[in-house]
Amino acid sequence: MKIRVLAAAATALLSAGCGDSTNQQPDDGIGQPVANASPVTPLLVGEPTVVSLPYGLPDEVGFDTSVVFTLTNPSDKPLAAATYQYELFDKAGTSLGTSGPRNVPLAAKETRLVVDGELDPSVPGDLDDRSTVTTRSPRTAKVSVFAAVPTGAPVEPITRWQANNLKINCNTGVVGCSVTGTVTWTGDKSVGQPFLMVVVRSSAQGPVVAAGTNPAEVANFPPNAPQPFSINVLGVKTAPKSPTIEVIAQLSPAG
């Protein structure tokens, strides 16, 4: 099994999605805008991937769904809250709904994977993966990225995290499979609870076959102290023979 903790371009699982970078009104994000800073639009690298698994409902079939894509911050200043949203489509290209706005921190000149599986029906206009995404399987996604003004809020690079002892178990009795391992913060000072994103590929150069997200299980990460985690991933019911697992740990800009 290959283990990587990095951001790499996502490869389509079911079929390639489509994406764009949209210049709209700048979003100041978190903190105050940097003096004389111009709006920056993160770059969408490659095509987004949609992974999902069906589950039974009384009168229809629902689909637990995650969207995987790669963003690059072209600026030498961090973006505390780069904003994006996405629209899901079925095999025929019919829209299944649009997510609400999402924020993701990007360090200066950083390229990183983003996994979005938090479809929240409580957010106005957001997709509900247990009601909206039903009957028809999500196959592709269009990701829109919006301009933001860099702020003074620091953003820790994802390279300051390491993941080890990664395993995938598909005999958990729940929808999808479970990825377990340890995550280590390599910075100089303790930090709070990170948000974890996990991507499973069929092989080192293979397509994305599963993905999932969840906060870490502990609230405090001292430097160089491995902490265990377990995250349910969607997309496959059987583990690949030679999977590559990628883990992205993300702190809020406040750290």
VMD Tcl script that draws the C-alpha trace (Angstrom):
set ca {
  {0.00 0.00 0.00}
  {1.30 3.44 -0.93}
  {0.92 6.32 1.54}
  {0.99 9.97 0.57}
  {0.19 13.17 2.41}
  {0.08 15.74 -0.34}
  {-2.15 17.51 -2.80}
  {-2.33 16.03 -6.29}
  {-4.64 16.45 -9.25}
  {-7.81 14.37 -8.91}
  {-8.56 11.82 -11.62}
  {-12.14 11.02 -12.59}
  {-13.73 7.92 -11.05}
  {-17.05 7.60 -12.82}
  {-16.55 10.31 -15.41}
  {-14.78 13.65 -15.52}
  {-16.61 16.64 -14.14}
  {-16.24 20.23 -15.18}
  {-15.06 23.27 -13.30}
  {-14.37 26.95 -13.62}
  {-12.79 29.87 -11.81}
  {-15.28 32.68 -11.52}
  {-14.34 36.29 -10.83}
  {-17.13 37.74 -8.74}
  {-17.26 40.21 -5.87}
  {-14.18 39.73 -3.67}
  {-14.71 37.92 -0.41}
  {-12.52 39.37 2.36}
  {-12.56 36.00 4.11}
  {-11.24 35.97 7.67}
  {-9.42 38.95 9.15}
  {-8.79 42.32 7.58}
  {-7.68 42.65 3.94}
  {-3.97 43.17 3.39}
  {-3.28 46.80 2.51}
  {-3.30 47.41 -1.25}
  {-3.85 43.69 -1.94}
  {-5.64 42.79 -5.15}
  {-8.33 40.09 -5.30}
  {-6.97 36.61 -6.01}
  {-8.92 33.81 -7.67}
  {-7.64 30.31 -6.79}
  {-7.06 28.03 -9.78}
  {-9.00 24.82 -10.27}
  {-6.51 22.15 -11.38}
  {-7.82 19.37 -13.60}
  {-11.37 18.05 -13.34}
  {-13.35 17.31 -10.18}
  {-14.23 13.75 -9.24}
  {-17.56 12.55 -7.83}
  {-17.63 9.45 -5.62}
  {-20.82 8.05 -4.14}
  {-22.49 4.97 -2.71}
  {-26.18 4.12 -2.82}
  {-28.21 3.35 0.28}
  {-31.77 2.13 0.60}
  {-34.72 4.37 1.42}
  {-38.35 3.26 1.86}
  {-39.46 4.29 -1.64}
  {-36.25 5.14 -3.50}
  {-32.45 5.03 -3.45}
  {-30.25 7.73 -1.97}
  {-26.57 8.41 -2.65}
  {-23.99 9.43 -0.07}
  {-21.68 11.66 -2.12}
  {-18.29 13.40 -1.96}
  {-16.65 15.75 -4.46}
  {-12.84 15.74 -4.85}
  {-10.86 18.46 -6.63}
  {-7.57 20.38 -6.51}
  {-7.05 24.10 -5.89}
  {-3.94 26.26 -6.30}
  {-3.34 29.62 -4.65}
  {-1.32 31.58 -7.26}
  {-0.56 34.37 -4.78}
  {2.46 34.71 -2.49}
  {-0.01 35.66 0.26}
  {-2.26 33.18 2.08}
  {-6.00 33.08 1.52}
  {-7.72 32.47 4.83}
  {-11.08 31.74 3.23}
  {-11.06 30.87 -0.47}
  {-14.72 30.38 -1.44}
  {-16.13 27.76 -3.80}
  {-19.37 25.94 -4.49}
  {-20.38 23.10 -6.78}
  {-23.27 21.69 -8.77}
  {-23.90 17.95 -9.17}
  {-25.16 16.29 -12.35}
  {-26.45 12.83 -13.22}
  {-25.27 10.69 -16.15}
  {-27.55 12.56 -18.58}
  {-26.18 15.93 -17.47}
  {-29.30 16.91 -15.53}
  {-28.60 19.06 -12.49}
  {-29.20 17.44 -9.10}
  {-28.68 20.65 -7.13}
  {-26.04 23.15 -6.03}
  {-24.15 23.29 -2.76}
  {-24.01 26.36 -0.57}
  {-20.80 28.44 -0.47}
  {-17.81 26.71 1.14}
  {-14.56 28.19 2.49}
  {-11.14 26.52 2.42}
  {-7.81 27.99 3.63}
  {-4.92 28.08 1.17}
  {-1.35 28.85 2.16}
  {0.79 31.01 -0.13}
  {1.51 29.28 -3.47}
  {-0.12 26.11 -2.15}
  {-1.70 23.38 -4.27}
  {-3.92 20.98 -2.35}
  {-6.73 18.51 -2.60}
  {-10.17 19.43 -1.33}
  {-12.73 16.80 -0.36}
  {-16.29 18.03 0.17}
  {-18.70 15.53 1.64}
  {-20.49 17.81 4.07}
  {-23.82 18.26 2.31}
  {-25.87 20.04 4.97}
  {-29.67 20.42 4.60}
  {-29.66 23.07 7.37}
  {-27.74 25.49 5.13}
  {-30.08 27.54 2.89}
  {-29.69 26.46 -0.72}
  {-27.42 23.55 0.20}
  {-27.77 20.06 -1.17}
  {-29.22 17.41 1.13}
  {-27.58 14.08 0.31}
  {-30.50 12.24 1.93}
  {-33.28 13.95 -0.01}
  {-32.09 15.96 -3.02}
  {-29.54 13.43 -4.29}
  {-31.90 10.50 -4.69}
  {-33.04 8.13 -7.46}
  {-30.36 9.40 -9.87}
  {-26.69 8.74 -9.17}
  {-24.41 11.83 -9.10}
  {-21.79 11.38 -11.80}
  {-20.09 14.74 -12.40}
  {-19.64 18.10 -10.71}
  {-18.99 21.67 -11.78}
  {-16.90 23.59 -9.25}
  {-16.97 27.41 -9.21}
  {-14.19 29.31 -7.41}
  {-14.52 32.95 -6.37}
  {-12.06 35.78 -5.97}
  {-10.89 36.69 -2.45}
  {-8.74 39.45 -1.00}
  {-5.72 38.14 0.99}
  {-5.95 38.90 4.70}
  {-3.45 39.03 7.51}
  {-4.69 35.74 8.98}
  {-1.94 33.07 8.86}
  {-2.61 29.77 7.10}
  {-0.51 26.72 7.98}
  {0.63 24.70 4.92}
  {-0.74 21.17 4.73}
  {2.87 19.93 4.40}
  {3.28 20.45 8.15}
  {1.20 17.34 8.73}
  {2.29 13.71 8.34}
  {0.15 10.59 8.16}
  {1.34 7.03 8.87}
  {0.10 3.48 9.41}
  {-2.73 4.01 6.96}
  {-5.11 1.10 6.36}
  {-8.46 0.66 4.63}
  {-11.06 -1.75 5.99}
  {-14.22 -2.51 4.06}
  {-15.75 -4.97 6.52}
  {-17.05 -2.35 8.94}
  {-20.78 -2.96 8.53}
  {-21.41 0.66 7.50}
  {-21.85 2.38 4.14}
  {-18.46 2.54 2.44}
  {-15.11 1.63 4.02}
  {-13.05 2.92 6.92}
  {-9.55 4.42 6.72}
  {-7.49 4.39 9.92}
  {-4.03 5.64 10.80}
  {-2.20 8.35 12.69}
  {-1.75 12.06 11.98}
  {1.21 14.06 13.30}
  {1.61 17.83 13.51}
  {5.25 18.82 12.83}
  {5.07 22.51 13.74}
  {6.80 24.17 16.68}
  {3.75 24.79 18.90}
  {0.61 22.85 19.75}
  {-2.42 23.43 17.54}
  {-6.12 22.71 17.84}
  {-8.32 20.11 16.18}
  {-7.76 19.78 12.41}
  {-10.32 18.81 9.81}
  {-9.23 15.65 7.96}
  {-9.83 14.79 4.31}
  {-9.03 11.32 2.97}
  {-8.71 10.20 -0.65}
  {-8.21 6.57 -1.75}
  {-6.86 5.76 -5.21}
  {-6.91 2.34 -6.83}
  {-3.10 2.53 -7.25}
  {-0.30 5.08 -7.22}
  {-1.34 6.50 -10.59}
  {-4.91 5.23 -10.52}
  {-8.24 7.04 -10.27}
  {-9.89 8.20 -7.06}
  {-12.18 5.42 -5.88}
  {-13.24 6.66 -2.43}
  {-13.12 9.79 -0.27}
  {-14.32 11.04 3.09}
  {-14.03 13.83 5.66}
  {-14.27 14.24 9.42}
  {-12.75 16.29 12.24}
  {-9.84 14.64 14.04}
  {-10.77 12.66 17.12}
  {-8.68 14.72 19.56}
  {-8.90 18.45 20.21}
  {-5.21 19.24 20.79}
  {-2.15 18.29 18.73}
  {1.25 18.76 20.42}
  {4.26 18.84 18.07}
  {5.51 15.47 16.80}
  {2.91 13.42 18.72}
  {1.02 10.95 16.46}
  {-2.74 10.94 17.04}
  {-5.04 8.14 15.81}
  {-7.97 8.72 13.48}
  {-10.71 6.75 11.72}
  {-12.76 8.12 8.82}
  {-15.53 6.52 6.79}
  {-14.91 6.86 3.03}
  {-17.49 6.57 0.25}
  {-17.09 5.16 -3.24}
  {-16.25 1.45 -2.91}
  {-17.49 -1.55 -0.97}
  {-14.31 -3.61 -1.50}
  {-10.78 -2.40 -0.80}
  {-8.49 -2.02 -3.85}
  {-5.63 -4.52 -4.05}
  {-2.89 -1.85 -4.06}
  {-4.47 1.38 -2.84}
  {-2.79 4.73 -2.41}
  {-4.19 6.74 0.51}
  {-3.79 10.51 0.76}
  {-4.58 12.43 3.94}
  {-5.01 16.21 4.06}
  {-5.17 17.88 7.50}
  {-6.59 21.39 7.55}
  {-6.55 23.92 10.39}
  {-8.82 26.90 10.61}
  {-6.84 30.09 9.91}
  {-6.92 30.88 13.63}
  {-4.98 27.65 14.13}
}
mol new
graphics top color blue
foreach p $ca { graphics top sphere $p radius 0.5 }
foreach p [lrange $ca 0 end-1] q [lrange $ca 1 end] { graphics top cylinder $p $q radius 0.2 }
display resetview
